[in-house]
Amino acid sequence: MTTKDAPARIRVMIVDDHPLVRGAVRQALGVPGLAVVGEAGSAEEALELAPQLRPDVLLLDIELPGMDGVGLVRELAPRLPGTRIVMLTASRDDRHVLEAMRFGAVGYLTKDLSVDGLARAVRAAYDGELAMSHRAAAHLVQRLVETSRAGADVTSQADPALGTLTPRECEVLQRLAEGLTDHEIALALTLSPRTVEMHVSSILRKLGARNRAEAARRYRVAGPGPAPDPGG
């Protein structure tokens, strides 16, 4: 690879605990314009290597030893705002799709994808498109609508004050409940830290909460799912 060619290449990292799978994916991506710059066989390796390499696209399996792929997305997405994370897995579990996308993944591919299809999907992710089949995307949208409606109903009934929050404030509060700092929330939502602080102040005022930990705790009690306690 010449220096002249390097800027045009999409840098890809593969995370999968099966060496044969990594080898097959690496071979499939051995085409002009793509370059595999790193591999990891576990979440622990990926957490160490990905922030060093900062790949353009990160292909990530769901089933990993230790921390699973969804948890890894949650850890890496705030640290790698310039990396497009795409799940590449044998799992077709809707729950995995929803969780991965909620935490920052931009695509969800199954391992029965063709060689050409994988290369196209990587390029699409790099270009800012949704790396997913049309059928899977349509199904995902439907599930997101259903989940959003159900979550809004449950949340409003359990804690009416939460129903006064704007959609953006709900996003900020959700990430507070997940244990993210203001800086991490700013990266995840593409906002300035100052804007995040303003949203947090508005959330506390609307909820009548004494502090962030109380607001986060109320979201976890009434919200659609559990998250780590950020402040005890």
N, C-alpha and C positions, 0 to 999 in steps of 0.2 A: 504494500500500500504506500503510495507516494504522499508527500506532504500536501500536494495539490488536491489529491482525492479525499483526504481526511475530513475536511469540513462538510462534505456532502454526505458522509455516511451517518446513518442512524445507529447510535450506540445502544446495544441491547444487553441486558443482564438476565440470566436464567436462574430461577430458584426452584429446585425440585430435588427430592431426596433419592430419586432413582437415577444412577449414572447413565443407564441405557436411554432413558427419556431425555436427559440433558444432551446426550450425544446426538439423538435423533433431531431434537429441536435445533441444536447448533448446526447440524448438517443442512436442515431445511432453510436456515437463515443465511447460508453461505452463498448469497446472491449479491449482485452489484447494488450498492447503496445501503447495505446492512452490514453490521459488524458486531459479533458477540464479544463483549469486552470483559465479561466476568461470569462466574457461575458460583452457586452456593447450594449445599446439600441439606441445609437446616436453617431455621429461623435465626439461630444464634450467629451463624456465619453471615447470613444476609444483613443482619443488623450492624455487623462490623464492616462488611465490605461495601454495601450499597452507598453509604454516605461518603466513602472515599472515592468511589468510581463515578457517582452521580450520573447514571446512564440516562439516555433519553427515554427509553422504554424498559420497564421491568416486567418480565413474564414470571408469574408467581403461582405455584400450585396451592390448592386448598389444604390437602392432607400433608402436613409436615410433622416431623418429630418435635416434641415440646410444644411450642406455640404454634397454633394453626395459621393458615394463610390469611384468614380474616383479621386475626389479632396482629399479624405482621403488617398488614395494610394500615391498620390503625396506628401502629408505631412509626412506620416509615413515611406515610403521606405528609404529615406536618414537617418532617425533616427534609423532604425532597420535593419542594413545590414545583420544580422544573421537570420532574420525572413523571411519565405517564405509566401508571400501574395497571397491568392487564392480568386478570386471572386466567390461567391455562390449566384446566383440570378435567378429570373424568367425572366429577360430581355434577349433577343437574339439579341439586337441591335449591329450590327457590329462596329458602332462607339464606343460604350462602350468597346468592346473587345480591339480594337486598342489602345484607350486612356489608358485603365488600364494597358495593357502590356507595353506601351511606358513609363509609369511612374514607373514601377517596379513590377507589378504583375507577377506571374509565372504560373498562371492557371486561367481557366474560366469555372465554372461548373454551370449547371442549376439545379433548385430545383426539377426537375422530376427524378433526379439521384436516383438509388437504394441505399438502406442502405449499402450494401456491396460495391457498387461502390464508395460511398463517403469515406468510410474507406480506400479503395485502393488508391483513389486520394490523400488523405492526406499523406499517406505513400510515394507515388510517388513524391509529392512536397517536402517532407522532404529529399528524396534521390537525389534531384536535377533534377528530370524529369519534363516534361511539364504536368501539371495537367489539361488535356483537352481530350475530345474524339478525336479519329483519324479523324473523319469527320470535327469537328470544327477546329482542328489543320491545316488540309489541306486547309480549307477555309480561315483561318487566314493568312497562308503563301501567298496565292494568293492575298489577299487584301493588304498585306504589300508590295508585289512586285508592285502592281498597284499604290499604294499610293506613294511609293518611286520614281517610274518613273515619276509620275505626279508632285510630289513635286520638283524633281530635274529639270524638264523642266521649271516649273514656276519660281523657284528660279534663275536659270541661266539667264532667259530672263529678270527678273526684276532687278537683280543686278549681272552682269557678274563676279564681283570679288568674289562673294560667290562660284562660280563654281570652283575656284582655291583651295578651302579648301579640305583637306583630309577627308575621312569618320569620323575619330576620331575627327578631329577639328570641323566638323559639329555637332557631338554629344555634344562636350563641349560647342559650341556656342548656341545650342538649349537649354541647361540647364542654361546657362547664361541668356538667354532670358526669362526663366521661373522663374528667380529670385534667383537661388541657389548660394550659396557662393562657393569658391574654395574647401573648406573642404567638403561641401555637394556633390559637383560634383565628388570629389575623391571617396567618399563612393558609390555614385550611379554607377560609371563606373569602380569601383575596380582599381583605380589608386592611386599613391602617390600624395599628394598636390603639390610637386615640379614638377611632370610631368604635372599636370593640369596648373600650372603657365607657363610652357614652351609652352603648347598648346595655352594658351591665348595670350602670346606674339607673337606667330607665326600668330594667327588669326588677331591681331591688325595690324601687319606688312603687311599681305597680303591684308587686306581690306583698309589699309591706314586710319584706324580709330584712333581718338585721345584718346579714352578711351573705357572701357568695355560697358558703357551705350550706346555709339554710335553704337558699333558693335551689341549689342543686339537689338537696335531699328531697325537697317537695316535688321536684320534677321526677326524680326516680320513683317516688311513691305513686304519683299519679300518671306518669308518662308511659310510653309504649314498651319500655324495657329497662333492665337494670344496667348500672354502670358503676365503676369504682368510685369510692368516696374520696373527693378531693381534699377534704379538710377535716374529716372525722367528726 
